Amino acid sequence: MWKPWCRRHATWTKALRRGTYIMGRVAVLSTMRRRGLASKIIEASEAAARDAGAKLIKLHAQEYVLPLYVKAGYTQIAPVDYEDEGQPHAWMAKRMGDR
């Protein structure tokens, strides 16, 4: 169950390639940021994806939050682009290991 501080939990779309998942938006209300909540959402989302068979997770992150994903173990796999509503974004990926 998601708490009221979370406007949206991470959303998932299984990619065409087997075992590859795309993490959608991870959003926390601005009044609740800087408390580690996004990291917890990412961790829970990764666990759910791993349980569903994910071997690789990709995401398209806004440039200003790249450090959050680097801290969570993601690697930037493409240069920064502006393909999402004019905001700079970069593709990142993380291989899922066994628990």
Secondary structure as UniProt FT lines:
FT   TURN            4..5
FT   STRAND          12..14
FT   TURN            18..19
FT   STRAND          20..23
FT   HELIX           30..32
FT   HELIX           37..51
FT   TURN            52..53
FT   STRAND          56..62
FT   HELIX           63..65
FT   HELIX           66..71
FT   TURN            72..73
FT   STRAND          75..76
FT   STRAND          81..84
FT   TURN            85..86
FT   STRAND          87..95
//
